[in-house]
Amino acid sequence: MDRPDFLNVQVGDLVAVNQPGEKPYLASVIYVEGGARFSAANYCQVVREPDCAVINICPSWITNRLPRGPEPEPQDLGRRR
């Protein structure tokens, strides 16, 4: 059985949120807190797109998760012309 996406959510992820009574939206995860018994998320704080509202959500409202990609390679700006 596959684990639900919300169990693996991490800071920096882009998530699709389907909050009861609200229109679904995309959000960036800025805070995740695990439970006392399990490391799975039991509280999340996100920045809703496009209005940039900071919202506390229940992780089970997350329907899809796009993990944060690799960090970009540093650029040598001294060699720039």
Secondary structure as GFF3:
##gff-version 3
##sequence-region A 1 81
A	DSSP	three_ten_helix	5	8	.	.	.	ID=ss1
A	DSSP	beta_strand	14	17	.	.	.	ID=ss2
A	DSSP	beta_strand	25	34	.	.	.	ID=ss3
A	DSSP	beta_strand	41	48	.	.	.	ID=ss4
A	DSSP	beta_strand	53	57	.	.	.	ID=ss5
A	DSSP	three_ten_helix	59	61	.	.	.	ID=ss6
A	DSSP	beta_strand	62	66	.	.	.	ID=ss7
A	DSSP	three_ten_helix	77	79	.	.	.	ID=ss8
###
